[in-house]
Amino acid sequence: MSDNVVARRSAAAGIDVCTLKRPPANALGLPIIEGLQAALDEAADAKVVVISSEVPGFFAAGADIKHMSTVDAKSFTEYGDKLRGVLDRLAAADKITIAAVDGLALGGGLELAMACALRVGSASAKFGLPEVKLGLIPGAGGTQRLPRLVGRGRALDIMLTGRQVPAEEAHAMGLIDRLVPAGTAEKAALELAAELVTASLPAQRAVIRTVDAAFDLPLDQGFRYEVEQEQELFESGEAREGLTAFLEKRPPKFA
Ligand SMILES: CCCCCCCCCCCCC[C@H](O)CC(=O)SCCNC(=O)CCNC(=O)[C@H](O)C(C)(C)COP(=O)(O)OP(=O)(O)OC[C@H]1O[C@@H](n2cnc3c(N)ncnc32)[C@H](O)[C@@H]1OP(=O)(O)O
């Protein structure tokens, strides 16, 4: 069982924060993987989940090099499956996930941030996929998620050099969605969460699914998928509640 390296707390109605606290670098070893799984279980009722870090200077420095250096191929594969498993759970979560990055997000740490729906980075954050410097490639979704966020050329630049990308450059290329002053990423992520939590979560999740489908479907099929998602929401009652609330000049009561 994890040794309490991920702390979950309710920050406000519908908003939970899962804070990584595995010094010295929040290496994403089994304790953090299990801790994140448990925290997401506890955050079942949240509409928005913020992932943050209390380890100074680090969001997460990546997969656990110390662990990887001691295992055989079978255990390495199993470890990778567990790490990808929790990141894919974040990506597919029936809630909105936000990575709040104040420090270094490297390797699996950046892959964790990219598995979230949105990323808030502070001026003190840096981002990178330095796996090639270890004779590896990003193996927890980075080769798939980074090009979708920043484009092929910038993704290759980052992955082939393994360099650290400063927050301002990361924001300019679309790797992070909001750039905030140093040390304020969690506070800013909670402010963003407060904006998000007033809207329809089923509608927001449908937006994410539909935008993600755009990268895999031909345009005409993407348009059809968008219509299908709209129909589902309309039939679910979410749209009826949203439209009615607007006309009755009251806050909507979404699912
Ligand atoms: C066999 C068949 C396989 C089939 C397919 C299977 C797929 C399996 C996929 C596996 C999952 C991979 C996922 C991911 O993509 C891979 C990775 O993330 S690899 C790691 C990437 N990260 C890095 O390379 C960063 C490494 N760290 C650094 O470069 C530096 O630490 C730093 C961040 C630049 C900071 O440097 P300094 O300020 O000098 O500090 P230190 O270096 O002294 O670090 C302080 C302290 O922290 C420890 N530490 C840092 N990073 C890690 C880490 N990633 N893992 C473990 N520990 C780390 C460092 O050792 C120091 O500890 P101390 O010496 O003080 O005990």
The ligand as an SDF file (V2000), in Angstrom:
LIG
                    3D

 66 68  0  0  0  0  0  0  0  0999 V2000
   11.5050   -4.4180  -21.2500 C   0  0  0  0  0  0  0  0  0  0  0  0
   10.3350   -4.3710  -22.1810 C   0  0  0  0  0  0  0  0  0  0  0  0
    9.5900   -3.0340  -21.9810 C   0  0  0  0  0  0  0  0  0  0  0  0
    8.3630   -2.9990  -22.8190 C   0  0  0  0  0  0  0  0  0  0  0  0
    7.6160   -1.6840  -22.7250 C   0  0  0  0  0  0  0  0  0  0  0  0
    7.4250   -1.2300  -21.2930 C   0  0  0  0  0  0  0  0  0  0  0  0
    7.1610    0.2510  -21.1500 C   0  0  0  0  0  0  0  0  0  0  0  0
    7.6260    0.7200  -19.8000 C   0  0  0  0  0  0  0  0  0  0  0  0
    7.5130    2.2060  -19.6560 C   0  0  0  0  0  0  0  0  0  0  0  0
    8.0140    2.6450  -18.2820 C   0  0  0  0  0  0  0  0  0  0  0  0
    7.4640    3.9880  -17.9010 C   0  0  0  0  0  0  0  0  0  0  0  0
    8.3470    5.0980  -18.4420 C   0  0  0  0  0  0  0  0  0  0  0  0
    7.7130    6.4020  -18.2180 C   0  0  0  0  0  0  0  0  0  0  0  0
    8.6290    7.6060  -18.4530 C   0  0  0  0  0  0  0  0  0  0  0  0
    8.4610    8.0700  -19.7870 O   0  0  0  0  0  0  0  0  0  0  0  0
   10.0890    7.3360  -18.2040 C   0  0  0  0  0  0  0  0  0  0  0  0
   10.7230    8.3660  -17.3220 C   0  0  0  0  0  0  0  0  0  0  0  0
   10.1030    9.2390  -16.7580 O   0  0  0  0  0  0  0  0  0  0  0  0
   12.4170    8.1830  -17.1460 S   0  0  0  0  0  0  0  0  0  0  0  0
   12.8500    9.5130  -16.0190 C   0  0  0  0  0  0  0  0  0  0  0  0
   12.7810   10.8570  -16.6700 C   0  0  0  0  0  0  0  0  0  0  0  0
   13.2650   11.8850  -15.7670 N   0  0  0  0  0  0  0  0  0  0  0  0
   14.5580   12.2620  -15.7380 C   0  0  0  0  0  0  0  0  0  0  0  0
   15.3760   11.7820  -16.4810 O   0  0  0  0  0  0  0  0  0  0  0  0
   14.9490   13.3040  -14.6980 C   0  0  0  0  0  0  0  0  0  0  0  0
   16.0090   12.7260  -13.7790 C   0  0  0  0  0  0  0  0  0  0  0  0
   16.4720   13.7010  -12.8020 N   0  0  0  0  0  0  0  0  0  0  0  0
   17.3470   14.6890  -13.1430 C   0  0  0  0  0  0  0  0  0  0  0  0
   17.7430   14.8730  -14.2610 O   0  0  0  0  0  0  0  0  0  0  0  0
   17.7890   15.5850  -12.0070 C   0  0  0  0  0  0  0  0  0  0  0  0
   17.4650   14.9380  -10.7870 O   0  0  0  0  0  0  0  0  0  0  0  0
   17.1050   16.9580  -12.0130 C   0  0  0  0  0  0  0  0  0  0  0  0
   15.5990   16.7900  -12.0210 C   0  0  0  0  0  0  0  0  0  0  0  0
   17.5760   17.7470  -13.2180 C   0  0  0  0  0  0  0  0  0  0  0  0
   17.4880   17.7000  -10.7190 C   0  0  0  0  0  0  0  0  0  0  0  0
   18.8990   17.6990  -10.6480 O   0  0  0  0  0  0  0  0  0  0  0  0
   19.5890   18.1480   -9.2790 P   0  0  0  0  0  0  0  0  0  0  0  0
   18.9850   19.4230   -8.8110 O   0  0  0  0  0  0  0  0  0  0  0  0
   21.0420   18.0430   -9.4850 O   0  0  0  0  0  0  0  0  0  0  0  0
   19.1290   17.0610   -8.2020 O   0  0  0  0  0  0  0  0  0  0  0  0
   19.5530   15.5130   -8.1590 P   0  0  0  0  0  0  0  0  0  0  0  0
   19.7920   14.9730   -9.5080 O   0  0  0  0  0  0  0  0  0  0  0  0
   20.5950   15.3310   -7.1210 O   0  0  0  0  0  0  0  0  0  0  0  0
   18.1760   14.8740   -7.6750 O   0  0  0  0  0  0  0  0  0  0  0  0
   17.7480   15.0760   -6.3270 C   0  0  0  0  0  0  0  0  0  0  0  0
   17.3570   13.7320   -5.7850 C   0  0  0  0  0  0  0  0  0  0  0  0
   16.1870   13.2800   -6.5190 O   0  0  0  0  0  0  0  0  0  0  0  0
   16.4800   12.0220   -7.1100 C   0  0  0  0  0  0  0  0  0  0  0  0
   15.7790   11.9170   -8.3950 N   0  0  0  0  0  0  0  0  0  0  0  0
   15.6620   12.8740   -9.3320 C   0  0  0  0  0  0  0  0  0  0  0  0
   14.9570   12.4190  -10.3840 N   0  0  0  0  0  0  0  0  0  0  0  0
   14.5960   11.1300  -10.0810 C   0  0  0  0  0  0  0  0  0  0  0  0
   13.8380   10.1120  -10.7560 C   0  0  0  0  0  0  0  0  0  0  0  0
   13.2550   10.3300  -11.9290 N   0  0  0  0  0  0  0  0  0  0  0  0
   13.7050    8.9070  -10.1520 N   0  0  0  0  0  0  0  0  0  0  0  0
   14.2570    8.6840   -8.9410 C   0  0  0  0  0  0  0  0  0  0  0  0
   14.9720    9.5990   -8.2190 N   0  0  0  0  0  0  0  0  0  0  0  0
   15.1430   10.8140   -8.8220 C   0  0  0  0  0  0  0  0  0  0  0  0
   17.9750   11.9970   -7.2720 C   0  0  0  0  0  0  0  0  0  0  0  0
   18.4180   10.6590   -7.4000 O   0  0  0  0  0  0  0  0  0  0  0  0
   18.4130   12.6540   -5.9920 C   0  0  0  0  0  0  0  0  0  0  0  0
   18.2330   11.7170   -4.9540 O   0  0  0  0  0  0  0  0  0  0  0  0
   19.3420   11.5470   -3.8210 P   0  0  0  0  0  0  0  0  0  0  0  0
   20.6320   11.3090   -4.5520 O   0  0  0  0  0  0  0  0  0  0  0  0
   19.3220   12.8650   -3.1020 O   0  0  0  0  0  0  0  0  0  0  0  0
   18.8670   10.4010   -2.9990 O   0  0  0  0  0  0  0  0  0  0  0  0
  1  2  1  0
  2  3  1  0
  3  4  1  0
  4  5  1  0
  5  6  1  0
  6  7  1  0
  7  8  1  0
  8  9  1  0
  9 10  1  0
 10 11  1  0
 11 12  1  0
 12 13  1  0
 13 14  1  0
 14 15  1  0
 14 16  1  0
 16 17  1  0
 17 18  2  0
 17 19  1  0
 19 20  1  0
 20 21  1  0
 21 22  1  0
 22 23  1  0
 23 24  2  0
 23 25  1  0
 25 26  1  0
 26 27  1  0
 27 28  1  0
 28 29  2  0
 28 30  1  0
 30 31  1  0
 30 32  1  0
 32 33  1  0
 32 34  1  0
 32 35  1  0
 35 36  1  0
 36 37  1  0
 37 38  2  0
 37 39  1  0
 37 40  1  0
 40 41  1  0
 41 42  2  0
 41 43  1  0
 41 44  1  0
 44 45  1  0
 45 46  1  0
 46 47  1  0
 46 61  1  0
 47 48  1  0
 48 49  1  0
 48 59  1  0
 49 50  1  0
 49 58  1  0
 50 51  2  0
 51 52  1  0
 52 53  1  0
 52 58  2  0
 53 54  1  0
 53 55  2  0
 55 56  1  0
 56 57  2  0
 57 58  1  0
 59 60  1  0
 59 61  1  0
 61 62  1  0
 62 63  1  0
 63 64  2  0
 63 65  1  0
 63 66  1  0
M  END
$$$$
